[in-house]
Amino acid sequence: MGSRLDLNEYLGKEIPCSCGRTHSANVRLVDIDRDATKRLPDHIRNFGYENVYLVADKNTWEAAGKEAETVLKEAGLPCKSLVLDYDELVPDETVIGEILVGYPKEADLILAVGSGTINDLCKFISFQVGVDYMIFASAPSMDGFVSDGSALMLNHVKTTIQVHGPVAVIGDTDILAAAPMNMITAGLGDTIGKYTCLLDWKLSQIINGEYYCDEVVGMVHQALQTVMEQSDKIEKRDPDAIKAVTEALVLTGMAMSFVGYSRPASGCEHHLSHYWEMKFIMEGKKPILHGTKVGVGMITALKLYHMLEKEKIDFEAAKKKKFDQDGWLAKIRACYGEAADGIIKLEEKCQKNDVDARNKRLAVMKEKWPLIQKTIKESLPKTEEMEQLFLSLDAPVNPEQIGLSLELVEDGILIAKEVRDRYTLLQMLWDLDLSEDYAKKVVDYFAKDQTLYFRWLESKKGLQ
């Protein structure tokens, strides 16, 4: 029996929860279906807005923005459009300034036409200027449509700012299904990454007593199940499958809004992605879609987790490991470059690498290790199953497919944990003094042991 999502049960409501909190999301309307473009003016008027500031980039303008502007103007709605003219759009201070400079003072609604980066920029700007915004989705490429966080690149560091979500998400399935396949599979990667992020959250509850909500986790699992059920139709660009994937991404974003931060949707696989993105930007390389990097990060995390599940831990040896502060600082400065000062300040604030705190965590882990192993085993699919799914859609599973060096993979496992104050598998491996050993084993896996990928590669060569 298929599990289809019913977003209406979450919209515009305050939901008392068994976790003791009352959950709510800012979004009041989700219209993801055929002919949603035609309904856009009515949706805007029904909310009482009268003057629209439409923001797109070059690609989303052609995919959806031009048509949206035409529909709005034909309906008699004043609309000023800004098309950001960048080959690779980075949500940094320069672009934020450009959007603010172009903002018309009479606008009472920002309409973000796009997906990840445009959404992050517009939600931040709308929060700063005190007006609402809607997202008119151009691709089902990520799960941040309705989240309260805006992921920006500030002072060269990937930073999430708490803001507000959109009042509405509009998505025309004909437009969404026509999106580049790599954007659709990026959405798949962002969703499938929930396997490892939810496990990170659960283990942090076990080890640190972190707040955890079974209801929110259940929402995300439902979204994940829906995507898995529809995955065999994605290659055909089936509009109903694309609708289901997009709604799953929206629901995952609601889960973030419900708890007030990104814990239900972002774990070690995202931290790897953030680190790699920062390095690509520093080195002047072409950015890779967020969900695509998350997909490779998730494969990396699956390998790490499955090794850890079978590990016989020497807790006493781990406790004796000293923290080499000077070595850590040298590594951070070498790897993070201009972003190093921000990373160092974060560590000074949160003390993730404090030895006494680590030893307290180790004591809990030693006591609960059978539960931790059982939780890992029951929470994750096999790595090969996820690789097979991705490869069937020509989506990357190996770092080399996205121009990622094995050195960056190894460094990511060692220090990507420093980008956030959040307990994940990467910090857990550091606690257990396994990071360096596991990083080398995963690099070896990607270099010579990833059987399905190398078979797929040979099949592609045979078709040339």
C-alpha positions in Angstrom: 0.0 0.0 0.0 1.6 3.3 -1.1 2.0 6.1 1.4 1.1 9.5 -0.1 1.7 12.6 1.9 -1.2 14.8 3.1 0.4 18.2 3.6 -2.9 19.8 4.6 -2.8 18.2 8.0 0.3 20.3 8.8 -0.5 23.7 7.2 -1.4 26.7 9.3 -1.8 24.8 12.5 -0.3 24.6 15.9 0.2 21.0 16.7 0.6 19.9 20.3 3.2 17.0 20.3 4.1 14.1 22.6 7.6 15.6 22.8 6.2 18.4 25.0 6.4 21.1 22.3 3.8 22.7 20.1 4.9 22.6 16.5 3.9 25.1 13.8 5.2 26.1 10.4 4.9 29.5 8.7 3.7 28.0 5.4 0.0 28.3 4.8 -0.4 27.1 1.3 1.2 24.3 -0.8 0.1 23.9 -4.4 2.2 21.4 -6.3 0.2 20.1 -9.3 -0.5 20.6 -12.9 -1.4 24.2 -14.0 -0.2 25.7 -10.8 1.3 28.6 -12.8 -2.2 29.6 -13.9 -3.3 29.7 -10.2 -0.4 31.9 -9.1 -2.2 35.3 -9.4 -5.2 34.0 -7.4 -3.0 32.6 -4.7 -1.2 36.0 -4.4 -4.5 38.0 -4.3 -6.1 35.6 -1.8 -3.3 36.4 0.6 -4.0 40.1 0.1 -0.7 41.1 -1.7 -0.8 43.8 -4.3 2.8 44.4 -5.5 5.3 41.6 -6.3 9.1 41.7 -6.4 10.1 38.6 -8.5 13.7 37.3 -8.1 15.2 34.7 -10.4 18.6 33.8 -11.8 19.3 33.3 -15.5 18.3 29.6 -15.5 15.2 29.8 -13.3 14.0 32.9 -15.3 14.0 30.8 -18.5 12.5 27.8 -16.8 9.7 29.4 -14.8 10.3 33.2 -14.1 9.4 34.5 -17.5 6.1 32.6 -17.5 5.3 33.6 -14.0 5.9 37.3 -14.8 3.6 37.1 -17.8 0.8 35.4 -15.9 1.0 38.0 -13.1 1.0 41.0 -15.5 -1.8 39.6 -17.5 -3.8 39.3 -14.3 -3.1 43.0 -13.6 -0.7 42.4 -10.7 2.2 44.9 -10.6 5.5 43.0 -10.8 9.1 44.1 -10.8 11.5 41.3 -11.8 15.2 41.0 -11.0 17.2 38.4 -12.9 20.6 37.7 -11.3 23.2 37.5 -14.0 25.7 35.0 -12.7 27.0 31.8 -14.3 27.3 30.3 -10.8 25.1 32.0 -8.1 26.7 32.1 -4.7 24.5 33.3 -1.8 27.1 35.8 -0.5 27.2 39.4 0.6 27.5 40.7 -3.0 24.3 39.0 -4.2 22.4 39.9 -1.0 23.4 43.5 -1.7 22.2 43.4 -5.3 18.8 42.1 -4.3 18.4 44.7 -1.6 19.4 47.5 -4.0 16.8 46.3 -6.5 14.0 46.0 -3.9 11.1 48.3 -4.8 9.8 50.1 -1.7 6.2 49.5 -2.8 6.6 45.7 -2.9 4.6 43.7 -0.3 5.6 40.2 -1.5 8.9 38.7 -2.7 8.4 35.9 -5.2 11.4 33.6 -5.3 11.6 31.7 -8.6 14.0 28.8 -8.3 15.0 26.3 -5.7 17.9 26.2 -3.2 20.1 29.3 -3.6 17.3 31.6 -4.7 15.2 30.4 -1.9 17.9 31.0 0.7 18.5 34.5 -0.6 14.9 35.6 -0.8 13.9 34.2 2.6 16.8 36.1 4.2 16.0 39.3 2.3 12.3 39.1 3.1 13.1 38.6 6.8 15.4 41.6 6.8 12.9 44.0 5.1 9.9 42.6 6.9 7.8 41.3 4.1 6.5 37.9 3.2 7.7 35.7 0.4 6.5 32.8 -1.7 8.6 30.3 -3.5 7.7 29.4 -7.1 9.7 26.2 -7.5 11.6 25.5 -10.7 13.1 22.1 -9.7 12.6 19.5 -6.9 16.2 19.8 -6.0 16.4 20.3 -2.2 14.4 20.2 1.0 14.8 23.8 2.2 11.7 25.3 0.6 9.9 25.8 3.9 12.6 25.7 6.5 13.3 28.6 8.8 17.0 28.6 8.0 18.8 30.5 5.2 22.1 28.9 4.1 24.4 31.7 3.1 28.1 32.0 2.4 29.2 34.8 4.8 32.8 35.7 5.1 33.6 32.6 3.1 31.9 30.3 5.7 28.8 28.3 5.0 26.4 29.8 7.7 22.8 29.1 8.4 20.8 32.1 9.6 17.5 31.6 11.4 14.8 33.6 9.5 11.3 32.6 8.4 9.8 30.3 5.9 7.6 31.2 2.9 3.8 31.7 3.3 3.3 29.5 0.2 5.1 27.0 -2.0 3.9 26.8 -5.6 5.1 24.2 -8.0 3.8 23.4 -11.5 4.5 19.7 -12.1 5.1 20.3 -15.8 7.8 22.8 -15.0 9.3 20.6 -12.2 9.3 17.5 -14.4 11.1 19.4 -17.1 13.9 20.4 -14.8 17.4 19.1 -15.6 17.7 15.5 -14.4 20.7 16.3 -12.3 18.5 18.7 -10.3 15.8 16.1 -9.8 18.4 13.5 -8.6 19.9 16.2 -6.3 16.5 16.3 -4.7 16.6 12.6 -4.4 20.0 12.8 -2.8 18.9 15.5 -0.3 16.0 13.2 0.7 17.9 10.0 0.9 20.4 11.7 3.1 17.8 11.6 5.9 18.8 8.0 6.6 22.1 9.1 8.1 20.9 12.5 9.5 18.1 10.9 11.5 20.4 8.3 12.9 22.9 11.1 13.9 20.0 12.7 15.8 18.9 9.5 17.5 22.5 8.7 18.6 22.9 12.2 20.0 19.8 11.6 22.1 21.2 8.4 23.4 24.7 9.8 24.1 24.0 13.4 25.0 20.4 13.5 26.0 19.7 15.9 23.1 16.0 16.8 22.5 14.4 14.4 20.0 10.9 14.2 18.6 9.5 10.9 17.5 6.6 12.6 15.7 8.9 14.8 13.6 11.2 11.8 12.9 8.0 10.0 11.8 7.2 12.8 9.4 10.6 12.7 7.8 10.5 8.9 7.5 7.2 9.2 5.8 8.7 11.6 3.3 11.6 9.3 2.8 9.3 6.3 2.2 7.3 8.2 -0.3 10.4 9.1 -2.3 11.6 5.5 -2.3 8.2 4.2 -3.5 8.3 6.7 -6.4 12.0 6.3 -7.3 11.5 3.9 -10.2 9.3 6.5 -12.0 11.7 9.4 -11.7 13.7 8.5 -14.7 10.6 8.8 -16.9 9.9 12.2 -15.4 6.4 11.1 -14.4 4.6 14.2 -13.2 2.9 12.3 -10.3 6.3 11.0 -9.2 7.8 14.4 -9.4 4.8 15.8 -7.4 5.4 13.2 -4.7 9.1 13.9 -4.5 8.5 17.6 -4.3 5.9 17.2 -1.6 8.3 15.0 0.3 10.9 17.7 0.2 8.4 20.3 1.4 7.4 18.0 4.3 11.0 17.6 5.3 11.3 21.3 5.4 8.3 21.6 7.6 10.0 19.2 10.0 12.8 21.7 10.3 10.4 24.5 11.0 8.6 22.4 13.6 11.8 22.0 15.8 13.2 25.4 14.9 16.5 24.2 13.3 17.8 21.8 10.7 18.4 18.8 12.9 15.7 16.6 11.3 17.2 17.1 7.8 20.9 17.7 8.2 23.6 15.6 9.7 27.1 14.3 8.9 26.3 13.9 5.2 25.4 17.6 5.1 28.5 18.7 7.0 30.7 16.8 4.5 28.8 18.6 1.7 29.2 22.0 3.4 33.0 21.5 3.7 33.4 20.4 0.1 31.3 23.3 -1.1 33.5 25.8 0.9 36.7 24.2 -0.6 35.3 24.3 -4.1 34.5 28.0 -3.8 37.9 28.8 -2.2 39.6 27.0 -5.1 37.5 28.7 -7.8 35.9 25.4 -8.9 32.4 25.2 -10.4 29.9 24.5 -7.5 28.1 21.2 -7.4 24.4 21.0 -6.6 23.8 20.7 -2.8 21.8 17.5 -3.0 24.3 15.9 -5.3 27.1 16.5 -2.8 24.8 15.3 0.0 24.2 12.0 -1.9 27.9 11.3 -2.1 28.2 12.4 1.5 25.4 10.0 2.4 27.2 7.1 0.7 30.4 8.1 2.6 28.4 8.1 5.9 26.8 4.8 5.2 30.2 3.2 4.8 31.4 4.7 8.0 28.3 3.7 10.0 28.4 0.1 8.7 32.0 -0.2 9.8 31.2 1.3 13.2 28.3 -1.1 13.8 30.8 -4.0 13.7 33.6 -2.3 15.6 35.0 -3.6 18.9 35.8 -0.4 20.8 38.7 -0.1 23.2 37.1 2.7 25.3 40.0 2.9 27.7 42.4 3.5 24.8 40.1 6.2 23.4 40.0 8.0 26.8 43.8 8.2 26.9 44.0 10.0 23.6 45.1 13.6 24.1 43.9 16.5 22.0 46.7 18.0 19.9 45.6 21.7 19.9 48.5 22.9 17.9 48.1 20.2 15.3 44.3 20.8 15.1 44.9 24.6 14.6 47.4 23.9 11.8 45.1 21.5 10.1 42.1 23.9 10.3 44.2 26.8 8.9 45.6 24.6 6.1 42.2 23.2 5.1 39.8 26.1 5.8 42.0 28.9 4.6 40.1 32.2 4.8 37.3 30.5 6.7 39.6 29.2 9.4 39.1 32.1 11.9 35.3 31.5 11.9 35.8 27.7 12.5 38.3 28.4 15.3 35.9 30.9 17.0 33.1 28.3 16.8 35.3 25.7 18.6 36.2 28.3 21.2 32.5 28.8 21.9 31.2 25.2 21.8 34.3 23.2 22.9 33.4 20.1 20.8 37.0 18.9 21.3 37.2 19.3 25.0 38.8 16.1 26.4 36.7 16.1 29.6 33.5 16.4 27.7 34.7 13.7 25.3 35.4 11.3 28.1 31.9 11.8 29.5 30.5 10.9 26.2 32.8 7.9 26.0 31.5 6.7 29.4 27.9 6.8 28.1 28.8 5.1 24.8 30.6 2.3 26.7 27.5 1.7 28.8 25.1 1.9 25.8 27.2 0.3 23.1 24.9 -2.6 22.4 22.0 -0.2 22.0 24.1 2.0 19.7 25.0 -0.9 17.5 21.4 -2.1 17.4 20.2 1.4 16.5 22.7 1.6 13.7 21.8 -1.8 12.3 18.0 -1.1 12.3 18.2 2.4 10.9 20.2 2.1 7.7 19.8 0.5 4.3 22.8 -1.3 2.8 25.3 1.0 1.0 24.9 -1.1 -2.2 21.1 -0.6 -2.3 21.5 3.2 -2.3 24.4 3.0 -4.8 22.2 0.9 -7.1 19.3 3.4 -6.9 21.6 6.4 -7.7 23.4 4.7 -10.5 20.1 3.7 -12.1 19.5 7.4 -12.5 23.1 8.2 -13.5 23.4 10.1 -10.2 26.9 10.3 -8.6 28.0 7.8 -5.9 31.7 8.3 -6.2 33.7 11.5 -5.4 35.4 11.5 -8.8 32.1 11.9 -10.5 31.7 15.4 -9.0 35.4 16.4 -9.3 36.1 15.7 -5.6 39.6 14.5 -4.8 40.1 11.6 -2.4 42.2 14.0 -0.3 39.1 16.2 0.2 37.0 13.1 1.2 39.6 12.2 3.8 39.9 15.7 5.1 36.1 15.9 5.2 35.8 12.9 7.5 38.5 14.4 9.8 37.3 18.0 10.0 33.9 18.6 8.4 32.5 18.2 11.9 33.9 21.6 12.7 31.5 23.5 10.5 28.6 23.1 13.0 28.0 22.7 16.7 26.1 19.5 16.2 26.8 16.0 17.4 27.0 13.6 14.4 28.8 10.4 13.4 31.9 12.5 12.5 32.3 13.8 16.1 31.5 10.3 17.4 34.4 8.9 15.3 36.7 11.6 16.7 35.5 10.7 20.3 36.4 7.0 19.6 39.7 7.9 18.0 38.6 6.2 14.8 38.5 9.1 12.4 41.9 8.7 10.8 41.7 5.0 10.4 38.1 5.1 9.0 38.9 8.0 6.6 41.7 6.0 5.0 39.4 2.9 4.7 36.7 4.9 3.0 39.2 6.5 0.6 40.4 3.0 -0.3 36.8 1.9 -0.9 36.1 4.8 -3.3 39.5 4.2 -5.0 39.3 0.5 -5.6 36.5 -1.4 -3.8 33.2 0.3 -4.9 32.2 -2.6 -7.0 28.8 -1.4 -8.3 30.3 2.0 -9.4 33.2 0.4 -11.3 30.8 -2.0 -13.0 28.6 0.9 -14.0 31.7 2.8 -15.3 32.7 -0.1 -17.5 29.2 -0.4 -18.8 29.2 3.3 -19.8 32.6 2.9 -21.5 31.2 -0.1 -23.4 28.4 2.1 -24.8 30.7 4.7 -26.2 
